[in-house]
């Protein structure tokens, strides 16, 4: 669907160019504004993240099937949680991975991310997945 007023449909507010020819697959109609600025069709939301009740910054744009958000940075696709970690804390040390302390793969809150070794990341994952409830857990639920 062409943009009647010439603004990008992704919500960024940018002005789109005029389509030079018809291209139905992209929604172009010759002589009218195209729907998206180049690469903006990949955006799912005008905001990058929303804050949920747990303090997670939940990624609102493109995600991989595994649940990790991704975005274009300097012409390359990068994982959103790694980009946000590096913005807040600097480069990720060699040999380390980013662990989501909140167990939410779409969270990009740097306070919920920690650089750890692969073995530590796997150990924490297994502990979250396979830890059996303790007696205290049952007593707290009662």
Number of C-alpha atoms within 10 A of each C-alpha: 13 21 18 10 11 19 20 22 22 18 14 15 12 13 17 20 17 17 17 13 11 14 12 9 6 13 16 21 18 14 12 19 24 28 27 27 19 11 8 16 13 13 19 15 16 14 13 17 18 13 13 10 6 7 13 21 21 18 25 18 18 18 18 10 7 8 13 17 24 20 19 13 11 7 7 8 10 14 18 24 26 20 18 16 21 13 11 11 11 10 11 16 10 8 9 15 18 17 23 22 15 14 14 15 19 24 28 27 20 19 15 19 20 17 18 16 16 14 11 14 19 13 12 16 16 11 11 11 9 9 9 9 8 8 9 9 10 9 8 7 7 6
